[in-house]
Amino acid sequence: METTTVETTSYYGQVGLIPLLIVLVLAVIPYWKIWSRTGHSGAWALLMLVPVVNLISLWVLAFKDWPALRGRR
């Protein structure tokens, strides 16, 4: 009697990848808009995907001068 093994790892790996990508996109878009509205490049939002660096970038955003407010002072 022979038993056959079924490769399920690749299927489940792909199914889990789609929700992960959706969550990542949903997490980056609001930060992209926030960075853009402050006058910075929206690409700073990509730092939200890097652990610990995401916290540092929020501190930079909070305490750095915003180019969008330079004309209002």
MODELLER restraints for C-alpha pairs under 7 A, 6 or more apart:
rsr = mdl.restraints
at = mdl.atoms
rsr.add(forms.Gaussian(group=physical.xy_distance, feature=features.Distance(at['CA:28:A'], at['CA:45:A']), mean=5.78, stdev=0.5))
rsr.add(forms.Gaussian(group=physical.xy_distance, feature=features.Distance(at['CA:28:A'], at['CA:46:A']), mean=6.49, stdev=0.5))
rsr.add(forms.Gaussian(group=physical.xy_distance, feature=features.Distance(at['CA:28:A'], at['CA:48:A']), mean=6.69, stdev=0.5))
rsr.add(forms.Gaussian(group=physical.xy_distance, feature=features.Distance(at['CA:31:A'], at['CA:45:A']), mean=5.16, stdev=0.5))
rsr.add(forms.Gaussian(group=physical.xy_distance, feature=features.Distance(at['CA:32:A'], at['CA:42:A']), mean=4.51, stdev=0.5))
rsr.add(forms.Gaussian(group=physical.xy_distance, feature=features.Distance(at['CA:32:A'], at['CA:43:A']), mean=6.66, stdev=0.5))
rsr.add(forms.Gaussian(group=physical.xy_distance, feature=features.Distance(at['CA:32:A'], at['CA:45:A']), mean=4.84, stdev=0.5))
rsr.add(forms.Gaussian(group=physical.xy_distance, feature=features.Distance(at['CA:33:A'], at['CA:42:A']), mean=6.63, stdev=0.5))
rsr.add(forms.Gaussian(group=physical.xy_distance, feature=features.Distance(at['CA:35:A'], at['CA:41:A']), mean=6.31, stdev=0.5))
rsr.add(forms.Gaussian(group=physical.xy_distance, feature=features.Distance(at['CA:35:A'], at['CA:42:A']), mean=5.13, stdev=0.5))
rsr.add(forms.Gaussian(group=physical.xy_distance, feature=features.Distance(at['CA:35:A'], at['CA:44:A']), mean=6.78, stdev=0.5))
rsr.add(forms.Gaussian(group=physical.xy_distance, feature=features.Distance(at['CA:35:A'], at['CA:45:A']), mean=6.89, stdev=0.5))
rsr.add(forms.Gaussian(group=physical.xy_distance, feature=features.Distance(at['CA:36:A'], at['CA:42:A']), mean=4.88, stdev=0.5))
rsr.add(forms.Gaussian(group=physical.xy_distance, feature=features.Distance(at['CA:38:A'], at['CA:66:A']), mean=5.42, stdev=0.5))
rsr.add(forms.Gaussian(group=physical.xy_distance, feature=features.Distance(at['CA:38:A'], at['CA:67:A']), mean=6.49, stdev=0.5))
rsr.add(forms.Gaussian(group=physical.xy_distance, feature=features.Distance(at['CA:38:A'], at['CA:68:A']), mean=5.27, stdev=0.5))
rsr.add(forms.Gaussian(group=physical.xy_distance, feature=features.Distance(at['CA:39:A'], at['CA:66:A']), mean=6.17, stdev=0.5))
rsr.add(forms.Gaussian(group=physical.xy_distance, feature=features.Distance(at['CA:39:A'], at['CA:67:A']), mean=4.93, stdev=0.5))
rsr.add(forms.Gaussian(group=physical.xy_distance, feature=features.Distance(at['CA:39:A'], at['CA:68:A']), mean=4.61, stdev=0.5))
rsr.add(forms.Gaussian(group=physical.xy_distance, feature=features.Distance(at['CA:40:A'], at['CA:67:A']), mean=6.94, stdev=0.5))
rsr.add(forms.Gaussian(group=physical.xy_distance, feature=features.Distance(at['CA:47:A'], at['CA:53:A']), mean=6.30, stdev=0.5))
rsr.add(forms.Gaussian(group=physical.xy_distance, feature=features.Distance(at['CA:47:A'], at['CA:54:A']), mean=5.38, stdev=0.5))
rsr.add(forms.Gaussian(group=physical.xy_distance, feature=features.Distance(at['CA:47:A'], at['CA:57:A']), mean=6.98, stdev=0.5))
rsr.add(forms.Gaussian(group=physical.xy_distance, feature=features.Distance(at['CA:48:A'], at['CA:54:A']), mean=4.38, stdev=0.5))
